Amino acid sequence: MEFITILLPIFLVFGIGYGAQKIFRFDTSTFSKLALYILVPFLVFQTFYEEKITFSYVYISIYMLGLCIIIIGIVSILSKVQNYTEKERCGMVLSCAFTNNGNYGTPLVLFLFGTAGMETAIVLMVLQQLLMSTLGVYYAAKGGGEKGDGMKAALRSVRRMPMVYGAIAGFLFQTFGISIGELKGGVDLIASAAIPLIMLTLGMQLANIKIKGFEYKKVSIALIIKLIAAPAIAAAIVWAMPVDPLMKQIMIIMAATPTAANTTMYAIQFQTEPQTVTSATLATTVLSLVTIPVVIFLAT
């Protein structure tokens, strides 16, 4: 019951964003850009500026890459068994391999563990965004028939990621002991607005999803991989890692979050199974209300 009370405020904010979008029909791209290009980079800078980089970050990076590659491998095997086309395989990769660490995972960790878990959550968010902007864009472009252009599209996407620049700037300021003095108050103020806005934005994005043809078989596979297999694989990976228990718990819990909302944008842009990806995003987000409490219970 305690886990439900933690999740209810999160889904309340999602619901407010969803309802507001249905009523007022906001330009969600404006809110998304405000969060992605201004607020979240300040939040990332704040974290890397305040916290010293430790060797545990290397383990987090290995974990994130390993989890993503394993899931892509599972999807590829299942796609072969199901005789999916290359476009269908790429669509399933987008549906299964990338977690919503930003709009969902980071707020969840904040509600669960308070500020103690935010450093790990934000590092995971940055790494997930990096994977999504490289491997995610690559598979989206490949599925859309962009021959030879997948990697170029991925590199262009990374160059347009201010979150990465915020992390680099924060790391450099921390490493070389550069103080920002009184500007810290302004940075903190902008950073504090990031979490509420990205949560509202997810609700708005879900309100914009239009399901024309719900592909039950593909979405069912995505649900099993994303909400059940992913946290189980994550637990197996972190089990032997020499990191503190809180970090392990956060890594497992964030692996259980739904399909990343940005994958819908990539699927639509490159026309890589957009209906499958949008259906998986909506279905995993709704059903996570049931699965996330179970994962939290087992992880903690």
C-alpha positions as CSV (number, residue, x, y, z in Angstrom):
1,M,0.0,0.0,0.0
2,E,2.9,2.3,0.8
3,F,4.2,2.0,-2.8
4,I,0.8,2.9,-4.2
5,T,0.8,6.1,-2.1
6,I,4.2,7.0,-3.6
7,L,3.0,6.4,-7.1
8,L,-0.3,8.2,-6.8
9,P,1.2,11.8,-6.6
10,I,3.3,10.9,-9.7
11,F,0.3,9.7,-11.7
12,L,-1.7,12.7,-10.4
13,V,0.8,15.1,-12.1
14,F,0.8,12.9,-15.3
15,G,-3.0,13.0,-15.2
16,I,-3.1,16.8,-14.8
17,G,-0.8,17.2,-17.8
18,Y,-3.0,14.7,-19.7
19,G,-6.3,16.5,-18.8
20,A,-4.8,20.0,-19.5
21,Q,-3.7,18.9,-23.0
22,K,-7.1,17.4,-23.8
23,I,-8.8,20.6,-22.8
24,F,-6.4,23.4,-23.9
25,R,-4.5,21.7,-26.7
26,F,-1.2,23.2,-25.9
27,D,1.8,23.1,-28.2
28,T,3.6,20.3,-26.4
29,S,6.7,20.7,-28.4
30,T,7.2,24.1,-26.7
31,F,7.0,22.6,-23.3
32,S,9.2,19.7,-24.3
33,K,11.9,22.0,-25.7
34,L,11.7,24.2,-22.6
35,A,12.4,21.2,-20.4
36,L,14.9,19.5,-22.7
37,Y,17.0,22.5,-23.8
38,I,16.8,24.7,-20.6
39,L,15.5,23.2,-17.4
40,V,17.0,19.7,-17.5
41,P,20.5,20.9,-18.6
42,F,20.5,23.1,-15.5
43,L,19.4,20.2,-13.3
44,V,22.2,18.0,-14.8
45,F,24.7,20.8,-14.4
46,Q,23.7,21.3,-10.8
47,T,24.1,17.5,-10.0
48,F,27.5,17.2,-11.7
49,Y,28.7,20.5,-10.1
50,E,27.7,19.5,-6.6
51,E,28.7,15.8,-6.7
52,K,32.2,14.4,-7.2
53,I,32.6,11.9,-10.0
54,T,33.4,8.5,-8.6
55,F,34.4,5.1,-10.1
56,S,30.8,4.0,-9.6
57,Y,29.9,6.1,-12.6
58,V,31.9,3.7,-14.7
59,Y,29.8,0.8,-13.4
60,I,26.6,2.7,-14.1
61,S,27.8,3.3,-17.7
62,I,28.7,-0.4,-18.2
63,Y,25.3,-1.4,-16.7
64,M,23.3,1.0,-19.0
65,L,25.1,-0.1,-22.1
66,G,24.9,-3.8,-21.2
67,L,21.2,-3.7,-20.4
68,C,20.4,-1.9,-23.6
69,I,22.5,-4.4,-25.8
70,I,21.0,-7.5,-24.1
71,I,17.4,-6.2,-24.7
72,I,18.2,-5.4,-28.3
73,G,19.6,-8.9,-28.6
74,I,16.4,-10.5,-27.2
75,V,14.3,-8.4,-29.5
76,S,16.4,-9.4,-32.5
77,I,16.0,-13.1,-31.6
78,L,12.2,-12.8,-31.1
79,S,11.9,-10.8,-34.3
80,K,13.6,-13.6,-36.2
81,V,11.3,-16.2,-34.6
82,Q,8.3,-14.1,-35.5
83,N,9.6,-13.5,-39.0
84,Y,9.4,-9.7,-38.6
85,T,10.7,-7.4,-41.3
86,E,13.7,-5.1,-40.5
87,K,11.3,-2.2,-40.0
88,E,9.2,-4.2,-37.5
89,R,12.4,-5.3,-35.7
90,C,13.6,-1.7,-35.4
91,G,10.2,-0.7,-34.2
92,M,10.3,-3.3,-31.5
93,V,13.8,-2.2,-30.4
94,L,12.4,1.4,-30.0
95,S,9.5,-0.1,-27.9
96,C,11.6,-2.2,-25.6
97,A,15.2,-1.0,-25.2
98,F,14.8,2.5,-24.0
99,T,13.4,3.4,-20.6
100,N,11.6,6.6,-19.5
101,N,14.3,7.7,-17.0
102,G,13.6,11.4,-17.5
103,N,9.8,12.0,-17.3
104,Y,9.1,9.0,-15.1
105,G,12.2,7.4,-13.5
106,T,13.8,10.5,-12.0
107,P,10.5,11.8,-10.3
108,L,9.9,8.3,-9.0
109,V,13.3,8.1,-7.4
110,L,12.8,11.6,-5.9
111,F,9.5,10.4,-4.3
112,L,11.0,7.1,-3.1
113,F,14.4,8.1,-1.8
114,G,14.4,11.9,-1.7
115,T,17.5,13.9,-2.7
116,A,19.7,10.9,-1.6
117,G,18.9,9.1,-4.8
118,M,18.9,12.0,-7.2
119,E,22.6,11.9,-8.2
120,T,22.3,8.3,-9.4
121,A,18.9,9.0,-11.1
122,I,20.2,12.0,-13.0
123,V,23.4,10.1,-14.1
124,L,21.1,7.3,-15.4
125,M,18.9,9.9,-17.1
126,V,21.9,11.4,-18.9
127,L,23.2,8.1,-20.0
128,Q,19.8,6.9,-21.2
129,Q,19.3,10.1,-23.2
130,L,22.7,9.5,-24.8
131,L,21.8,5.9,-25.7
132,M,18.4,7.0,-27.1
133,S,20.1,9.8,-29.1
134,T,22.6,7.3,-30.6
135,L,21.3,3.8,-30.7
136,G,17.6,4.9,-30.7
137,V,18.0,7.3,-33.6
138,Y,20.2,4.7,-35.4
139,Y,17.4,2.1,-35.2
140,A,14.7,4.6,-36.1
141,A,16.6,5.8,-39.2
142,K,17.5,2.2,-40.1
143,G,13.9,1.0,-39.8
144,G,12.7,4.0,-41.9
145,G,15.0,3.0,-44.7
146,E,17.6,5.7,-44.3
147,K,20.4,3.7,-45.9
148,G,23.8,4.6,-44.5
149,D,22.3,7.6,-42.8
150,G,21.5,6.1,-39.4
151,M,24.8,6.8,-37.8
152,K,24.9,10.3,-39.2
153,A,21.5,11.0,-37.8
154,A,22.6,9.7,-34.4
155,L,25.6,11.9,-34.4
156,R,23.6,15.0,-35.3
157,S,21.1,14.1,-32.5
158,V,23.9,13.9,-29.9
159,R,25.3,17.3,-31.0
160,R,21.9,18.8,-30.3
161,M,21.7,17.5,-26.8
162,P,22.2,20.3,-24.2
163,M,21.9,17.8,-21.4
164,V,25.3,16.4,-22.3
165,Y,26.9,19.8,-22.4
166,G,25.3,20.5,-19.0
167,A,27.0,17.3,-17.6
168,I,30.3,18.2,-19.2
169,A,30.2,21.8,-17.8
170,G,29.2,20.6,-14.3
171,F,32.0,18.0,-14.3
172,L,34.6,20.5,-15.4
173,F,33.5,23.1,-12.9
174,Q,33.6,20.5,-10.1
175,T,37.0,19.0,-11.2
176,F,38.8,22.3,-11.5
177,G,37.1,23.9,-8.4
178,I,35.5,26.7,-10.3
179,S,32.9,28.5,-8.2
180,I,29.8,30.0,-9.7
181,G,29.2,32.1,-6.5
182,E,25.9,33.9,-6.2
183,L,24.8,32.4,-9.6
184,K,24.2,29.1,-7.7
185,G,20.8,30.4,-6.5
186,G,19.7,31.1,-10.0
187,V,20.9,27.6,-11.2
188,D,19.1,25.9,-8.3
189,L,15.9,27.8,-9.0
190,I,15.8,26.8,-12.7
191,A,16.8,23.2,-11.9
192,S,14.0,22.9,-9.4
193,A,11.4,23.6,-12.1
194,A,12.7,20.7,-14.3
195,I,11.0,17.7,-12.5
196,P,7.4,19.2,-12.4
197,L,7.6,20.3,-16.0
198,I,8.9,17.0,-17.4
199,M,6.2,15.1,-15.5
200,L,3.4,17.4,-16.9
201,T,5.0,17.1,-20.4
202,L,4.7,13.3,-20.3
203,G,1.0,13.6,-19.5
204,M,0.6,16.0,-22.4
205,Q,2.5,13.6,-24.7
206,L,0.3,10.7,-23.7
207,A,-2.8,12.8,-24.5
208,N,-1.5,13.4,-28.0
209,I,-1.0,9.7,-28.7
210,K,-3.6,8.4,-31.3
211,I,-4.0,4.7,-31.5
212,K,-5.4,3.7,-34.9
213,G,-4.5,0.0,-35.0
214,F,-3.5,-1.6,-31.7
215,E,-1.2,-4.5,-32.5
216,Y,-1.8,-6.7,-29.5
217,K,0.9,-9.3,-30.1
218,K,3.7,-6.8,-30.6
219,V,2.6,-4.6,-27.7
220,S,2.2,-7.7,-25.5
221,I,5.8,-8.7,-26.3
222,A,6.9,-5.1,-25.5
223,L,5.0,-5.2,-22.2
224,I,6.7,-8.4,-21.1
225,I,10.2,-7.3,-22.1
226,K,9.9,-3.7,-20.8
227,L,8.1,-4.2,-17.5
228,I,9.1,-7.7,-16.4
229,A,12.3,-8.9,-18.3
230,A,14.2,-5.5,-18.1
231,P,14.2,-5.1,-14.3
232,A,15.0,-8.9,-13.9
233,I,18.0,-8.5,-16.3
234,A,19.0,-5.3,-14.5
235,A,19.0,-7.1,-11.2
236,A,21.2,-9.8,-12.6
237,I,23.7,-7.2,-13.9
238,V,23.9,-5.1,-10.8
239,W,24.1,-8.1,-8.4
240,A,27.8,-8.5,-8.8
241,M,28.7,-4.8,-9.1
242,P,30.7,-3.3,-6.2
243,V,28.3,-0.3,-5.8
244,D,26.2,0.7,-2.7
245,P,22.8,-1.0,-2.2
246,L,20.9,2.3,-2.8
247,M,22.5,2.7,-6.2
248,K,21.6,-0.9,-7.1
249,Q,18.0,-0.4,-6.0
250,I,17.7,2.7,-8.2
251,M,19.2,1.0,-11.2
252,I,16.7,-1.9,-11.0
253,I,13.7,0.4,-10.3
254,M,14.5,2.8,-13.2
255,A,14.9,-0.2,-15.5
256,A,11.3,-1.1,-14.8
257,T,10.0,2.3,-16.0
258,P,7.9,2.4,-19.2
259,T,9.0,2.9,-22.8
260,A,10.6,6.3,-23.3
261,A,8.3,8.9,-24.7
262,N,11.0,10.3,-27.1
263,T,11.0,7.0,-29.0
264,T,7.5,7.9,-30.2
265,M,8.9,11.1,-31.7
266,Y,11.7,9.1,-33.5
267,A,9.3,6.5,-34.7
268,I,7.0,9.1,-36.2
269,Q,9.9,11.1,-37.7
270,F,11.4,8.1,-39.5
271,Q,8.1,6.2,-40.0
272,T,9.5,3.2,-38.1
273,E,6.4,1.4,-36.9
274,P,4.9,4.5,-35.2
275,Q,1.7,2.7,-34.2
276,T,3.5,-0.1,-32.5
277,V,5.8,2.3,-30.6
278,T,3.1,4.7,-29.6
279,S,0.9,1.8,-28.4
280,A,3.8,0.4,-26.4
281,T,4.5,3.7,-24.8
282,L,0.9,4.2,-23.7
283,A,0.4,0.6,-22.6
284,T,3.6,0.3,-20.6
285,T,3.0,3.7,-18.9
286,V,-0.5,2.7,-17.8
287,L,0.4,-0.9,-16.7
288,S,3.5,0.3,-14.8
289,L,1.1,1.4,-12.1
290,V,0.7,-2.3,-11.4
291,T,4.2,-3.5,-12.1
292,I,6.3,-0.8,-10.5
293,P,5.1,-1.4,-6.9
294,V,6.1,-5.1,-7.3
295,V,9.6,-4.1,-8.6
296,I,10.0,-1.6,-5.8
297,F,9.0,-4.2,-3.2
298,L,11.4,-6.8,-4.6
299,A,14.3,-4.3,-5.1
300,T,14.1,-2.7,-1.6
